[in-house]
Amino acid sequence: MRILFVHQNFPGQFGHLAAALASRGHGVMVLTDAVNKRPIAFDVCRYPFQRRDQARNLIGLAAGITAQLDRGEAAGRAAEVLKIKHNYEPDLIIANPGWGEATFLKHVWPKARLLVYAEFCYRARGLDTDFDPEFQKPGVPNDMWVSTRRMPLLAAIDMADHAVSPTHWQQSTFPAAYRDRISVIHDGIDTRLLAPSDAATVTIPGTTIEVRAGDELLTFINRNLEPFRGYHTFMRALPKVMAARPDARVIIVGGNDVSYGAAAPPGTTWHKVFLDEVATRIDLSRMHFVGRVPYPTFVELMKVTRVHAYLTYPFVLSWSMLEAMAAGALVIGSATPPVREVIRDGENGRLVDFFDYDAWSTAIIEGLAEPQRFMALRQAARDTIIRDYDLETKCLPAMVALAERVGQGALPRA
């Protein structure tokens, strides 16, 4: 088959799948944004895209939805060039529709099968939008914004031949009428790379301090430090933790931008807002804000950490939580739906109410103070990932099989 991957920041979720399909003899091509400079090992078409909001004097809801339509138009025009000038006709298109790229591809190639990545469907009530009253202020304007976020996702699902979601809970965020065409297959975790190691060591970035497996280390990791992923809750739990555990070190990985949710007040960052809130009550010499780190450094951190804290609103589940479990970390997670799908409290990890700062302090202190008590949970966490989320034995074979079935027209029910 000829298979076209569409992702503005390829590979995204598709790196392993594209390589696996190519190894099976399928012709793989990539359609991506021209600003994506990552090396790509396949034939690639880069479409030029520039937001035209300012030129059109568009703001608010109009700016959001037209940016997605503009990106869809840019991808569609590049597809036309592939079709007309290069006689390219894919049998299967695999796309992440979150930025609008998939909007017009079926118009260019009506005979191609379309498999879309159904990551998350926004909703004004009951998910992330109204979860945290400190930062989320539901109301008619916000509900309108959420509706515009849903439009390209639902349009893509509606025109797709099939879709795939990484977790059952994320599948459940889509309207019931679409769920029978959304299979659930996770992107997969490399459990050979993410594996416990008593010999693991890592030098804390920006320092000469070396930490090793067995040290009293607490980690918190996100792409960016923000309320959406519980940074405020974690920081508010730290004063009691650091007072009770005077030898513990804390490593916090993450940037100062905003991935999800509202921006910090002008002139500051969420990192600074919540550090300032607790700075006089924690030992800053044992706190290490290391920014973003290379992936190999993250892997080693997960091998040496004694406790890893992971929090999220009801939203997309981060790979990092599953990777921490695979590495044998004791993961303390927020008792929110995406986390509860994987972690069972007291069996393969710990669950704590997202907003209960004292409970977070207590759970973290116990994990740091009594590592032997939680060895069975750590092993069970790794067993969970190997059984249900392993890349090579579980997820990738299932994704390859699904892609080939959809491309051949054998459309499954979820």
Rosetta blueprint (number, residue, H / E / L):
1 M L
2 R E
3 I E
4 L E
5 F E
6 V E
7 H L
8 Q L
9 N L
10 F L
11 P L
12 G H
13 Q H
14 F H
15 G H
16 H H
17 L H
18 A H
19 A H
20 A H
21 L H
22 A H
23 S H
24 R L
25 G L
26 H L
27 G E
28 V E
29 M E
30 V E
31 L E
32 T E
33 D E
34 A L
35 V L
36 N L
37 K L
38 R L
39 P L
40 I L
41 A L
42 F L
43 D E
44 V E
45 C E
46 R E
47 Y E
48 P L
49 F L
50 Q L
51 R L
52 R L
53 D H
54 Q H
55 A H
56 R H
57 N L
58 L L
59 I L
60 G H
61 L H
62 A H
63 A H
64 G H
65 I H
66 T H
67 A H
68 Q H
69 L H
70 D H
71 R H
72 G H
73 E H
74 A H
75 A H
76 G H
77 R H
78 A H
79 A H
80 E H
81 V H
82 L H
83 K H
84 I H
85 K H
86 H H
87 N L
88 Y L
89 E L
90 P L
91 D L
92 L E
93 I E
94 I E
95 A E
96 N L
97 P H
98 G H
99 W H
100 G L
101 E L
102 A L
103 T L
104 F L
105 L H
106 K H
107 H H
108 V H
109 W L
110 P L
111 K L
112 A L
113 R E
114 L E
115 L E
116 V E
117 Y E
118 A L
119 E L
120 F L
121 C L
122 Y L
123 R L
124 A L
125 R L
126 G L
127 L L
128 D L
129 T L
130 D L
131 F L
132 D L
133 P L
134 E L
135 F L
136 Q L
137 K L
138 P L
139 G L
140 V H
141 P H
142 N H
143 D H
144 M H
145 W H
146 V H
147 S H
148 T H
149 R H
150 R H
151 M H
152 P H
153 L H
154 L H
155 A H
156 A H
157 I H
158 D H
159 M H
160 A L
161 D L
162 H E
163 A E
164 V E
165 S E
166 P L
167 T L
168 H H
169 W H
170 Q H
171 Q H
172 S H
173 T L
174 F L
175 P L
176 A H
177 A H
178 Y H
179 R H
180 D H
181 R H
182 I E
183 S E
184 V E
185 I L
186 H L
187 D L
188 G L
189 I E
190 D L
191 T L
192 R L
193 L L
194 L L
195 A L
196 P L
197 S L
198 D L
199 A L
200 A L
201 T E
202 V E
203 T E
204 I L
205 P L
206 G L
207 T L
208 T L
209 I L
210 E E
211 V E
212 R E
213 A L
214 G L
215 D L
216 E L
217 L E
218 L E
219 T E
220 F E
221 I E
222 N E
223 R E
224 N E
225 L L
226 E L
227 P H
228 F H
229 R H
230 G L
231 Y H
232 H H
233 T H
234 F H
235 M H
236 R H
237 A H
238 L H
239 P H
240 K H
241 V H
242 M H
243 A H
244 A H
245 R L
246 P L
247 D L
248 A L
249 R E
250 V E
251 I E
252 I E
253 V E
254 G E
255 G E
256 N L
257 D L
258 V L
259 S L
260 Y L
261 G L
262 A L
263 A L
264 A L
265 P L
266 P L
267 G L
268 T L
269 T L
270 W H
271 H H
272 K H
273 V H
274 F H
275 L H
276 D H
277 E H
278 V H
279 A H
280 T H
281 R H
282 I L
283 D L
284 L H
285 S H
286 R H
287 M E
288 H E
289 F E
290 V E
291 G E
292 R L
293 V L
294 P L
295 Y H
296 P H
297 T H
298 F H
299 V H
300 E H
301 L H
302 M H
303 K H
304 V H
305 T L
306 R L
307 V E
308 H E
309 A E
310 Y E
311 L L
312 T L
313 Y L
314 P L
315 F L
316 V L
317 L L
318 S L
319 W H
320 S H
321 M H
322 L H
323 E H
324 A H
325 M H
326 A H
327 A L
328 G L
329 A L
330 L E
331 V E
332 I E
333 G E
334 S E
335 A L
336 T L
337 P H
338 P H
339 V H
340 R H
341 E L
342 V L
343 I L
344 R L
345 D E
346 G L
347 E L
348 N L
349 G E
350 R E
351 L E
352 V E
353 D L
354 F L
355 F L
356 D L
357 Y H
358 D H
359 A H
360 W H
361 S H
362 T H
363 A H
364 I H
365 I H
366 E H
367 G H
368 L H
369 A H
370 E L
371 P H
372 Q H
373 R H
374 F H
375 M H
376 A H
377 L H
378 R H
379 Q H
380 A H
381 A H
382 R H
383 D H
384 T H
385 I H
386 I H
387 R H
388 D H
389 Y H
390 D E
391 L H
392 E H
393 T H
394 K H
395 C H
396 L H
397 P H
398 A H
399 M H
400 V H
401 A H
402 L H
403 A H
404 E H
405 R H
406 V H
407 G H
408 Q L
409 G L
410 A L
411 L L
412 P L
413 R L
414 A L
